[in-house]
Amino acid sequence: MNHDFSGAERRAVYRAIYERRDIRSHFLPDPVPDPVLGRILDAAHHAPSVGFMQPWDFIVIRDVAVRRAVHDCFLQANRRAAEKYRGEQRALYDSLKLEGILEAPLNLCITCDRERARGSGLGRQSDPAADIYSTACAVQNLWLAARAESLGMGWVSILDMDRLREILGIPQALIPVAYLCAGYVTEFPARPELETAGWEQREQLAKLIHFEKWGARDERRGSALIEAGQR
């Protein structure tokens, strides 16, 4: 059996990675068909997890009343978050579109069950937080699969998590890791929206590469490594 990816298959994987965007606007009202939803959830479920514990659950939210309650939760949390900024940065913050809870026809909440017995604790003795990292891998799988299905997806992190638990009936033992808005969109921006808006720029990768130990940076060597991968 040939385990190699063809050139076209390899390019498709990288395309999904580079064209994935945090989408908060431009959603169409068209519902996400169950076959598509099933595929992206299955992709998420095939994420790596420490000890093969599979700590995730997926809450599928289409009901408008539930989404309105979550949107109210966002508005309250956003008002508190905005108070951290001043001057021009506050004005820029207020201009940002930071969620698509009501515009997107589909919302998803991905949780982490920290008490799940699967895996018998393998790999978690030295780093108990590995179950949360595993759930984040499921979110990334979901996001990339959504992009491959031409679905826009955005992560809403500005939420009162205790209130979100109440709205969705999430048990205290579980952690809501990600709240996502998903749906078909009119466009995928060429660049991340926060970069376009001037909130932040992508750091140069060469500055983030260390060789053999922390602090052993060599930007020339790092740049050569990146350029080699681009040939």
C-alpha positions, 0 to 999 in steps of 0.5 A: 500500500502506498502511504505517500500523498500525491502532489495534488493531495499534499497541496490540498492539505496545505491549502486548507491550512493557509486559507483557514480563517477565523470567520465572523461575518459574511455568513449565508443563511443556507443551512449546513447539510447533515452529511457535511456536518457529519464529515467535519465532526468525524474529522474532529473525532479523529484528532490525536489525543493523549492516551487515546482518551478522546476527551471531547464532546460536541454540542450542535446548536441550531436553535435561534433561542439558544443562540440568542442566549449565547449572544447575550452572554457574549455582549456582556463579556465583550463589554467587560473586555472592552474596558481593558483598552483605551484611546485608539486601541479601544476605538479599534476594538469597538470596531471589530466584528468578534462573533457571528453567533446569530448570523451563522446558521450553525454553532458548535461547542466543543467540551473537554471531559477531564474525568473521562476514564478512556486511556487510563491516564496514560500520558497525563501523569506528568502533564494533566493539561494534555487532555485540554491540548487534545481537545484543541487538536480536535478543534483544529481538525474540525476547522480545517475540515470545515475549510475543505467543505467551503464552510466559514468558521469562527471561534468565539472566545469572549464569553462568560464560561459559567453562564455558557455552562448554564445555557448549554447545561454543561456539567461542572466536570467538563470544560467548554474549550471552544464555541464556534460559529459555522456556515457557508460564506460569501468570501474567505478573506485573503488575510486574517481579519485582525491583520487587515484591521491593524490589530496585530501582524503575523510574526516572522517565523525565523524569529520563533525558531530555536536550535537545540535549546531555548534562546539559541536563535539564528534568524539567518539559519531559520530563514534558510530553513523556511526558504528551503521549504518554499522551493 
